[in-house]
Amino acid sequence: MNDQTPASISWYFKTSILILAVLVIGPFALPLLWLNPRYTMLAKVIWTILIIIATYFLTIAMIESIKTILEYYKLAFGPQ
């Protein structure tokens, strides 16, 4: 039984803070999720998997965009 009222929950356990932390620092915010008493174990596992998958695809997209930028720099500033 959860006897905490919404007013008594610490600021770092609020959903808005958790979402902001995930958007800003990505998977490094997972401890906030896992320490949060308001979420069930199943919800924690599902959100962890989703965050890890999103981080993987965003990392791949970042690597590809860096490669593309480097190609443009080679074309623009290469030997002429």
C-alpha positions as MATLAB code, in Angstrom:
seq = 'MNDQTPASISWYFKTSILILAVLVIGPFALPLLWLNPRYTMLAKVIWTILIIIATYFLTIAMIESIKTILEYYKLAFGPQ';
ca = [
       0.000    0.000    0.000;
       1.364    3.373   -0.991;
       0.681    5.893    1.779;
       2.419    8.819    0.078;
       0.265   11.654   -1.171;
       1.288   13.543   -4.317;
       2.388   16.490   -2.168;
       4.724   14.322   -0.093;
       6.594   12.838   -3.066;
      10.100   14.211   -3.503;
      10.619   16.582   -6.430;
      12.993   14.160   -8.173;
      10.295   11.457   -8.274;
       7.811   13.600  -10.204;
       7.018   12.369  -13.694;
       7.859   15.705  -15.315;
      11.339   15.691  -13.761;
      11.886   12.108  -14.882;
      10.873   12.923  -18.463;
      13.091   16.010  -18.498;
      16.035   14.016  -17.117;
      15.622   11.299  -19.761;
      15.466   13.910  -22.532;
      18.539   15.756  -21.244;
      20.867   12.999  -20.020;
      19.305    9.911  -21.591;
      20.024    6.559  -20.001;
      21.926    8.206  -17.157;
      18.490    9.098  -15.738;
      17.534    5.440  -15.303;
      18.427    5.400  -11.579;
      15.713    8.022  -11.035;
      13.254    5.645  -12.668;
      14.391    2.614  -10.705;
      14.351    4.394   -7.345;
      10.886    5.828   -7.954;
       8.376    4.075   -5.670;
       5.369    5.046   -7.834;
       6.191    2.711  -10.730;
       5.727   -1.057  -10.775;
       8.583   -3.385  -11.623;
       7.008   -4.147  -15.007;
       6.749   -0.442  -15.857;
      10.380    0.097  -14.853;
      11.556   -2.770  -17.058;
       9.476   -1.627  -20.040;
      10.642    2.007  -19.762;
      14.254    0.892  -19.350;
      14.075   -1.211  -22.508;
      12.435    1.634  -24.451;
      15.035    4.158  -23.290;
      17.909    1.836  -24.209;
      16.433    1.153  -27.669;
      15.873    4.872  -28.287;
      19.427    5.629  -27.145;
      20.810    2.997  -29.528;
      18.959    4.382  -32.554;
      19.787    7.992  -31.678;
      23.466    7.042  -31.368;
      23.410    5.366  -34.784;
      21.697    8.440  -36.287;
      24.300   10.739  -34.705;
      27.182    8.668  -36.087;
      25.664    8.705  -39.575;
      25.089   12.464  -39.462;
      28.693   13.053  -38.362;
      29.897   10.936  -41.282;
      27.745   12.981  -43.663;
      29.028   16.279  -42.263;
      32.634   15.092  -42.617;
      31.983   14.160  -46.257;
      30.617   17.647  -46.937;
      33.666   19.223  -45.282;
      35.966   17.102  -47.444;
      34.119   18.257  -50.558;
      34.096   21.898  -49.498;
      37.622   22.207  -48.106;
      39.458   19.363  -49.806;
      42.224   19.749  -52.376;
      41.255   22.181  -55.113;
];
